[in-house]
Amino acid sequence: MRAGDEAAYRQFLAKAAARLRADLRRKVPGDSELEDIVQECLIAVHRKRHTLDPGRPVGPWLHAIAKYKLIDFWRKRGRGREVYGLFGEDGPDAPVPPAMLAGRDVEALLALLPAQQAEAVRLVHLEGLTGSEASARAGVGLAAMKLRVHRGMKRLNALVHEGEK
């Protein structure tokens, strides 16, 4: 990919686009939106190609890029049919189907958190602010904001899964 073979690079991008489309199809509502995200991913692949370790598999690297582009998409869109970042079993950035949130009052769950963690989760995951924007609004450092969000999400995940038992 980095050796300068244009034909091989085009072939790699075509295969990557097909794989991204297949992976993202179930997470994105419309074909035009899907294509937008695939194109964003391919641009990121091109820009970040220097970070790919030739001795490691391409799949996880490609998946990580797609994950972050999908998160960006949902943040810009306002999290339409799926909520990202709340209660996912694959970590804080996993998609959550609406059925999993049915009957759950997010504000009631947030009320069970310490105030600082609840505020951090609201700012980042409900309002869609970046970590920097949220930390500026809360008047804390970025590292503190990230820690509050992480701890808040971990606690929310535990609370939700407690209710399933």
C-alpha positions as CSV (number, residue, x, y, z in Angstrom):
1,M,0.0,0.0,0.0
2,R,2.9,2.4,0.7
3,A,5.3,1.1,-1.9
4,G,3.9,3.3,-4.7
5,D,2.0,0.7,-6.8
6,E,-1.0,2.8,-7.9
7,A,-2.9,-0.2,-9.3
8,A,-2.5,-2.2,-6.1
9,Y,-3.6,0.8,-4.1
10,R,-6.7,1.3,-6.2
11,Q,-7.5,-2.4,-5.7
12,F,-6.9,-2.1,-2.0
13,L,-9.3,0.9,-1.8
14,A,-12.0,-1.0,-3.8
15,K,-11.8,-4.0,-1.5
16,A,-11.8,-1.7,1.6
17,A,-14.8,0.1,0.3
18,A,-16.7,-3.1,-0.2
19,R,-15.8,-4.3,3.3
20,L,-16.8,-1.0,4.8
21,R,-20.1,-1.0,3.0
22,A,-20.9,-4.5,4.2
23,D,-19.9,-3.6,7.8
24,L,-21.7,-0.3,8.0
25,R,-24.9,-1.3,6.1
26,R,-26.8,-2.4,9.1
27,K,-25.8,0.6,11.2
28,V,-26.7,3.4,8.7
29,P,-30.3,4.1,7.6
30,G,-29.9,5.2,4.0
31,D,-27.8,4.3,1.0
32,S,-26.7,7.9,0.4
33,E,-25.7,8.2,4.0
34,L,-23.9,4.9,3.8
35,E,-21.9,6.1,0.8
36,D,-21.0,9.4,2.6
37,I,-19.6,7.4,5.5
38,V,-17.7,5.0,3.3
39,Q,-16.2,7.9,1.4
40,E,-15.2,9.6,4.8
41,C,-13.6,6.3,5.8
42,L,-11.7,6.0,2.6
43,I,-10.3,9.5,3.0
44,A,-9.3,8.7,6.5
45,V,-7.6,5.5,5.3
46,H,-5.7,7.5,2.8
47,R,-4.6,10.1,5.3
48,K,-3.8,7.5,8.0
49,R,-2.1,4.9,5.8
50,H,1.2,5.6,7.4
51,T,-0.2,4.3,10.7
52,L,-0.8,0.8,9.4
53,D,1.7,-1.7,10.6
54,P,2.6,-4.0,7.6
55,G,3.0,-6.9,10.0
56,R,-0.5,-6.6,11.4
57,P,-3.9,-7.4,9.9
58,V,-5.7,-4.6,8.0
59,G,-9.2,-5.6,9.2
60,P,-9.0,-4.2,12.8
61,W,-7.3,-1.0,11.6
62,L,-10.0,-0.5,9.0
63,H,-12.7,-1.3,11.6
64,A,-11.3,1.3,14.0
65,I,-11.4,4.0,11.3
66,A,-15.0,3.1,10.4
67,K,-16.0,3.1,14.1
68,Y,-14.8,6.7,14.6
69,K,-16.3,7.9,11.3
70,L,-19.6,6.3,12.3
71,I,-19.5,8.0,15.7
72,D,-18.9,11.3,13.9
73,F,-21.8,10.7,11.6
74,W,-24.2,10.0,14.5
75,R,-23.0,13.0,16.5
76,K,-23.6,15.3,13.5
77,R,-27.0,13.7,12.9
78,G,-28.2,13.8,16.4
79,R,-28.3,10.0,16.9
80,G,-31.5,9.3,15.0
81,R,-32.7,5.7,15.3
82,E,-29.8,4.3,17.3
83,V,-28.1,5.8,20.3
84,Y,-24.3,5.5,20.3
85,G,-22.3,5.5,23.4
86,L,-25.0,4.4,25.8
87,F,-25.1,0.9,27.3
88,G,-23.4,-1.0,24.5
89,E,-22.0,-4.4,25.3
90,D,-19.0,-3.8,23.0
91,G,-17.9,-0.7,25.0
92,P,-19.0,2.8,25.2
93,D,-19.0,3.4,21.5
94,A,-21.1,0.4,20.4
95,P,-24.5,1.0,18.8
96,V,-27.6,0.3,20.8
97,P,-30.8,-0.6,19.2
98,P,-33.8,1.4,20.2
99,A,-35.5,-1.7,21.7
100,M,-32.8,-1.9,24.3
101,L,-33.6,1.6,25.5
102,A,-37.4,1.0,25.5
103,G,-38.8,1.6,28.9
104,R,-35.6,3.2,30.3
105,D,-35.6,6.8,31.4
106,V,-32.2,8.1,30.6
107,E,-32.6,11.0,33.0
108,A,-33.6,8.7,35.8
109,L,-30.5,6.6,35.2
110,L,-28.3,9.7,35.0
111,A,-29.8,10.8,38.4
112,L,-28.2,7.7,39.9
113,L,-24.7,8.9,39.0
114,P,-22.6,11.4,40.9
115,A,-23.4,14.9,39.6
116,Q,-20.1,15.4,37.8
117,Q,-20.3,12.1,35.9
118,A,-23.9,12.8,35.0
119,E,-23.0,16.2,33.6
120,A,-20.1,14.8,31.6
121,V,-22.3,12.0,30.1
122,R,-25.0,14.6,29.2
123,L,-22.5,16.9,27.6
124,V,-20.6,14.4,25.5
125,H,-23.2,11.7,24.8
126,L,-26.5,13.5,24.8
127,E,-25.5,17.0,23.6
128,G,-22.8,15.6,21.3
129,L,-20.0,17.9,22.4
130,T,-16.4,17.0,21.9
131,G,-14.3,16.3,25.0
132,S,-12.7,19.7,24.6
133,E,-16.0,21.5,24.3
134,A,-17.5,19.6,27.3
135,S,-14.4,20.3,29.4
136,A,-14.5,24.0,28.6
137,R,-18.2,24.2,29.5
138,A,-17.7,22.3,32.7
139,G,-14.6,24.3,33.6
140,V,-12.4,21.2,34.0
141,G,-9.4,19.8,32.1
142,L,-9.8,17.5,29.2
143,A,-8.3,14.5,31.1
144,A,-10.8,15.0,33.9
145,M,-13.7,15.2,31.5
146,K,-12.6,12.0,29.8
147,L,-12.3,10.3,33.1
148,R,-15.8,11.5,34.2
149,V,-17.3,10.3,31.0
150,H,-15.6,6.9,31.2
151,R,-16.6,6.4,34.8
152,G,-20.1,7.6,34.2
153,M,-20.6,5.3,31.2
154,K,-19.1,2.3,33.1
155,R,-21.6,2.9,35.9
156,L,-24.5,3.4,33.6
157,N,-23.7,0.1,31.8
158,A,-23.6,-1.6,35.2
159,L,-26.9,-0.1,36.2
160,V,-28.6,-1.2,33.0
161,H,-27.3,-4.7,33.2
162,E,-28.3,-5.0,36.9
163,G,-31.9,-4.4,35.8
164,E,-31.6,-7.3,33.3
165,K,-30.9,-9.9,36.0
